[in-house]
Structure formats: structure tokens, C-alpha cells
Amino acid sequence: MNALDIHSNAPCGLGTTLLKIKGDWNITKGKLKQKWAKLTDDDLQFAEGKNDELFGRIQKRTGETREAVEKAVKEASWERPRLSPTG
């Protein structure tokens, strides 16, 4: 299991928030490719501590803002299949 720490600067100097995203990076990559079909495996190479580079590559390829990229990564990482109740 890989972990991805996303540091996000809050507007107006409100400080920095930290979100640790845990999960299978390959699943997250697949979800990001579904959202942005133009992303390649090279764009989505993740190295621990290199978040800025990752976000920069995604921004460059998609034309999205950093905030939009961070939000998409967070959503893709936390989205889990929902199980139907058994009964």
C-alpha cells in the first residue's frame, strides 16, 4: 500500500492542511485516467515526497488548476466501492 500526502495551502494565509491518502495507487491512477483520458502512465508516476512534481505533470497535461487536481486525486483515492446491505 502506498500513501500520498497532499499539502494544500489555504487561501489568505490560513495555514496548511495535510491530508494523508492511503490506498492502492494503481486504482487511483485508473480513476484519474477515467476522469482525464489524456493522462499517461508517465504523467502519473508517483515518488514519495514528489507531490508537487506529480501535480505539476497532471496540471500541464490537463490544463486544470492545482486545486482541481488535488481535489480529483483526493476523491479518486478515497472513493471506495459501496457494498449493498445484506439481509
PyMOL commands that set and color helices and strands:
alter all, ss='L'
color gray80, all
select helices_A, chain A and resi 11-13+25-35+51-62+66-78
alter helices_A, ss='H'
color red, helices_A
select strands_A, chain A and resi 2-9+16-23
alter strands_A, ss='S'
color yellow, strands_A
deselect
rebuild
show_as cartoon
